[in-house]
Amino acid sequence: MDASRATPSPVSVGLRGRCPRCGEGHMFDGFLTFRPSCEVCGLDYGSFNSGDGPAFFVMSIVGIIVVGLALWLEITYEPPIWVHALVAGTLSIGLSLALVRPLKGVLAALQYTNKAEQGRFR
């Protein structure tokens, strides 16, 4: 890799699912499975472990949006309960699926950029 080339932004490459070192190779093999390594620069993705981080952020973001929308919908229109169930269910599933992969990519890219490692006692 060219030393004069700037490292790409971890948020930018993570949202796009690209390699955090070169910004060009793909990070994911399937929907949420990391590739073994970058096909462009050869960065090993085996050490990436975002754990439950993406799930926490997805639940927090989706929860705030869905509850806020449900409150607004109830106060403004007072719809029947089946409308709430339909809107909240559809929005929860759709937003969760849309957000989990980009957030997993961002957390993995931040882990690489900040050289995060497993915590150890001395």
C-alpha positions as CSV (number, residue, x, y, z in Angstrom):
1,M,0.0,0.0,0.0
2,D,1.2,3.5,-0.8
3,A,2.4,5.3,2.3
4,S,1.5,8.7,0.9
5,R,-2.1,7.7,0.6
6,A,-4.4,8.8,3.4
7,T,-6.3,6.2,5.5
8,P,-10.0,6.3,4.6
9,S,-12.5,7.5,7.2
10,P,-13.7,4.5,9.3
11,V,-17.3,5.8,9.3
12,S,-17.3,6.2,5.5
13,V,-15.8,2.8,4.7
14,G,-17.8,1.0,7.4
15,L,-21.2,2.3,6.2
16,R,-20.3,1.2,2.7
17,G,-18.9,-2.2,3.9
18,R,-15.4,-1.6,2.5
19,C,-12.0,-2.4,3.8
20,P,-10.9,-0.1,6.6
21,R,-7.2,-0.1,5.4
22,C,-7.6,0.5,1.6
23,G,-11.2,1.6,1.3
24,E,-11.7,-0.5,-1.8
25,G,-12.1,-4.2,-1.0
26,H,-15.3,-5.6,0.4
27,M,-15.6,-6.3,4.1
28,F,-18.6,-8.7,4.0
29,D,-19.1,-12.1,2.3
30,G,-22.8,-12.5,3.0
31,F,-25.2,-10.3,4.8
32,L,-23.3,-10.2,8.1
33,T,-20.4,-12.6,7.6
34,F,-16.9,-11.1,7.3
35,R,-14.7,-12.2,4.4
36,P,-11.5,-13.9,5.4
37,S,-9.5,-11.0,4.1
38,C,-9.6,-8.0,1.8
39,E,-9.3,-9.0,-1.9
40,V,-7.4,-5.7,-2.7
41,C,-4.9,-5.2,0.1
42,G,-5.0,-8.5,1.9
43,L,-6.0,-7.2,5.4
44,D,-7.0,-10.2,7.6
45,Y,-10.5,-9.7,8.9
46,G,-10.2,-12.7,11.2
47,S,-9.5,-10.5,14.2
48,F,-12.6,-8.3,13.7
49,N,-15.2,-8.9,16.4
50,S,-17.9,-6.4,16.9
51,G,-19.8,-8.6,19.4
52,D,-23.2,-7.3,20.5
53,G,-22.3,-3.6,19.6
54,P,-24.3,-3.4,16.4
55,A,-27.3,-5.0,18.0
56,F,-27.2,-2.5,20.9
57,F,-27.1,0.5,18.6
58,V,-29.8,-0.9,16.3
59,M,-32.1,-1.6,19.2
60,S,-31.5,1.9,20.6
61,I,-32.0,3.8,17.3
62,V,-35.0,1.7,16.2
63,G,-36.6,1.9,19.6
64,I,-36.4,5.6,19.8
65,I,-37.8,6.0,16.2
66,V,-40.6,3.5,16.6
67,V,-41.7,4.7,20.1
68,G,-41.6,8.3,19.0
69,L,-43.6,7.6,15.9
70,A,-46.1,5.5,17.9
71,L,-46.6,8.4,20.4
72,W,-47.0,10.9,17.6
73,L,-49.5,8.6,15.7
74,E,-51.6,8.1,18.8
75,I,-51.7,11.7,19.8
76,T,-52.4,13.0,16.3
77,Y,-54.8,10.3,14.8
78,E,-55.8,7.9,17.6
79,P,-55.8,4.9,15.3
80,P,-56.9,1.4,16.3
81,I,-54.4,-1.0,17.8
82,W,-53.9,-3.0,14.7
83,V,-52.6,0.1,12.9
84,H,-50.0,0.6,15.7
85,A,-49.0,-3.1,15.4
86,L,-48.7,-3.0,11.6
87,V,-46.7,0.3,11.6
88,A,-44.5,-0.6,14.5
89,G,-43.8,-4.2,13.4
90,T,-43.0,-3.2,9.8
91,L,-40.8,-0.3,10.8
92,S,-39.0,-2.3,13.5
93,I,-38.1,-5.1,11.2
94,G,-37.3,-2.9,8.2
95,L,-35.1,-0.5,10.1
96,S,-33.3,-3.3,12.0
97,L,-32.4,-5.1,8.8
98,A,-31.3,-1.8,7.1
99,L,-29.1,-0.7,10.0
100,V,-27.4,-3.8,11.3
101,R,-24.9,-4.3,8.4
102,P,-23.7,-0.7,8.1
103,L,-23.3,-0.4,11.9
104,K,-21.4,-3.7,12.1
105,G,-19.1,-2.3,9.3
106,V,-18.6,1.0,11.2
107,L,-17.7,-0.8,14.5
108,A,-15.3,-3.1,12.7
109,A,-13.6,-0.2,10.9
110,L,-13.4,1.8,14.2
111,Q,-11.9,-1.3,15.8
112,Y,-9.2,-1.5,13.1
113,T,-8.5,2.3,13.1
114,N,-8.2,2.5,16.9
115,K,-6.1,-0.8,17.0
116,A,-8.6,-2.2,19.6
117,E,-7.6,-5.5,21.2
118,Q,-8.9,-7.9,23.7
119,G,-8.5,-6.6,27.3
120,R,-6.0,-8.4,29.4
121,F,-4.9,-8.4,33.0
122,R,-1.2,-8.1,33.7
